[in-house]
Amino acid sequence: MCGRFAQYSSRDDYFDALGIGPEELTRDAEPIGRYNVAPGTKVLLLSERDGELKFDPVYWGYGPEWWDKPPL
């Protein structure tokens, strides 16, 4: 199915790649580690808000421009 991706690295792997420590981020306690993330499921998103990096749980989905329903 199109729209799937893998999110299998640990939070520590992301911290190491960014060169930061866990105490520098606000994060959700929900674990990650999935190899087949389908649209309509929750994923962990790294974002910047108010000058801080944060891990936010968000729903992964997509919808083409012509789609008039909520994203899949």
Wavefront OBJ file of the C-alpha trace (Angstrom):
o trace
v 0.000 0.000 0.000
v 1.363 3.395 -0.846
v 1.997 5.871 1.939
v 3.755 3.386 4.238
v 7.169 3.961 5.768
v 9.427 2.618 8.535
v 10.199 4.327 11.838
v 12.506 1.883 13.564
v 15.296 3.907 15.184
v 15.185 4.497 18.905
v 14.818 7.961 20.365
v 18.440 7.706 21.501
v 19.490 7.098 17.878
v 17.713 10.315 16.888
v 19.318 12.187 19.789
v 22.768 10.953 18.739
v 22.167 11.910 15.092
v 21.101 15.410 16.133
v 23.927 15.771 18.645
v 21.585 16.563 21.520
v 20.575 14.955 24.786
v 17.107 13.729 25.758
v 16.783 16.488 28.341
v 16.813 19.066 25.516
v 13.515 17.841 24.045
v 9.940 17.720 25.173
v 8.714 14.276 24.219
v 5.811 11.948 24.434
v 6.333 8.700 26.330
v 4.875 6.594 23.507
v 7.425 4.100 22.158
v 8.474 3.889 18.533
v 9.881 0.980 16.563
v 7.671 -0.012 13.664
v 8.757 -1.267 10.278
v 5.488 -0.862 8.402
v 3.712 2.360 9.350
v 0.392 2.606 7.524
v -1.615 5.772 6.892
v -4.052 6.479 9.719
v -1.672 5.400 12.504
v 0.222 7.446 15.076
v 3.904 8.238 14.411
v 6.557 10.279 16.150
v 7.391 13.595 14.466
v 10.351 15.798 15.314
v 9.354 19.454 15.079
v 10.437 22.862 16.278
v 7.979 24.956 18.236
v 8.658 28.102 20.249
v 12.387 27.713 19.608
v 12.491 24.170 21.046
v 12.738 20.762 19.397
v 9.897 18.445 20.328
v 8.845 14.894 19.559
v 5.111 14.940 18.881
v 2.828 11.961 18.305
v 0.841 12.701 15.129
v -1.417 10.721 12.815
v 0.254 9.793 9.542
v -1.925 10.165 6.490
v -2.133 11.618 3.046
v -4.732 12.897 0.656
v -4.351 14.038 -2.928
v -5.496 17.531 -3.760
v -8.645 16.209 -5.453
v -9.631 14.049 -2.427
v -12.607 15.654 -0.658
v -12.576 13.408 2.434
v -10.273 13.449 5.482
v -6.742 12.169 4.745
v -6.233 8.414 4.879
l 1 2 3 4 5 6 7 8 9 10 11 12 13 14 15 16 17 18 19 20 21 22 23 24 25 26 27 28 29 30 31 32 33 34 35 36 37 38 39 40 41 42 43 44 45 46 47 48 49 50 51 52 53 54 55 56 57 58 59 60 61 62 63 64 65 66 67 68 69 70 71 72
